[in-house]
Amino acid sequence: MWVDSIHWCLGLFYVTLLFEFDYVGWMPNSPMALQLPPPTTKGQSTEKTMMQTFPAINTASNGKAAVYLLSKQSTDIVYLGNYRDEHFSEKLPLQNIKECKQELEKLSEFIKVRNEKLMSKQELPYTYLDPENIETSVAL
């Protein structure tokens, strides 16, 4: 139950932020600005029109820097299931937190085993939704 709630409340948002620099950092994937309107008909672009359309180098650099800074992990990161302060002292919330941490540990172990299998087949591991890599909250 807890892991499902966390997945929908935090996981989807976090996974889009975490790999944002991996994708958007390569300017042709997501240019910050264009010098010409994008093509309207598929197959009509040439290398020359693409180069004329892409942003100037300084614009692309500024966009890449902004994406890098926004996707960088915070220096005071607190990982999912952990808390900087103790907000609860009652028995039930503490038990729920303990159960949630146990579920997150099981999920993390499952992901690690899966990634080991992927790496043994020379495939890239998928670490984005491993609870050990997810922040408890979004910090800018």
N, C-alpha and C positions, 0 to 999 in steps of 0.2 A: 504494500500500500504506500509506504513512504517513498520508496524509490520511484513509483509511478508518478506521484505528486511532484517529486523533485524533477523528474524528467520533463514534465510539461511546464513547470514553473521556471526552471533555471536551465535545464540541459539544452533545450532548443535554442534559447537565446545565446547561451555560452558557446555552443559549437559554431554558431555563425560568426561570433567575434573571434574565436580562437584561431581559426584558419583563414581569417580575412586577409591577413598580410600574405599568406601563402598564395592566395589567388589574386587579390587586387594589387599586390606588390609588383606583378608583371603587368606593366602599363597597357599592353594591347587587350588584356582581359577586361579591364574596366577603366578606361581613360577618364580623368577628372574633368577634362574639357576637350572640345574639338575645335579645330580651326575652320572646318567646313561642315555642313550638315551631313549626317550619316547617310549612306546609300539607301535608296528606297526600293530598289529592285535587286533581287538576289542574282549574283553572278556578274554584275556590271563593274565591280571594283577591279582595279589593277594595282600593282605594287606602287606605282606613281601616285594614284589617287589616295591610296591608304597613307602614304608618307605625307601627302599634303593635308590630310584630314587629322592625323594625330597631333596632339598638343606640342607646343614648343618644349624644349628640354627643361627649361626652368619651371614651367607649369607642371610637367610630369614629375619632376624632382620634388616640388612642393607637395604634390598630391601623395607621392610615395612616402614622404616624411610624415605627413599627417596620418596616413593609414598605419604606419609603423608605430607612431606614438600611441594611437588609440587601441592598437591590438597588443601592445606590450603589457606583460603582467606587472601588477603593482609590486612595489618593493616590500610592502607589508602584507603580503598575501596570506590569507587564512583559507585552508582547503575545506571542501565540502564535508560536513559532519563535525567540524571543529568550530569552536567559538572562542573569541578573544576574551569575552566576559561571561561570567555565569549569570544567566538571566533567570534560571529556575532553581528552586530548592525543593519543590514538592516531589513526592514519590512518582506520580504518574508521568509528568513531563520528563523526568530524568530516565525513567524506564523506556519511554518512547524514543528518546535521544539515543539510548544504548542500543535499542533494537534497530534503529535507523543506521547507526554506525556499523552494526553487524551485517545488515543487508548491503551496505555500500562496500564493505570489505569483501563479501562474497562476489558482488558484481565486478569489483576490481580484479579479483583473482581469476574470474571467468575470462575477462578481457585479456589478462596477461597470458593465460594458457592459449587462448585463441591467437594472440599475436605471435607466440612462440611457434605455433603451427604455421602461420603465414610466413614467418621469417625462414623456417626450415624449407619452405617451397620457393624461396627467393622472392617473396612478395613483401610489400611494405606493410608494417604494422599500423593499426589504427588506434591512436592513443587519445584522440580528442575527447571522448566521453568517458574516459577512465576517471572515476571519482577522485583518484589521487592527483589529477591534473586540473580539477575544476574548482574555481574559487567559490567560497560560500556566498559572496555577493559581488556585485559589479562595483568596482572602484575606479574612478577616473582621477 
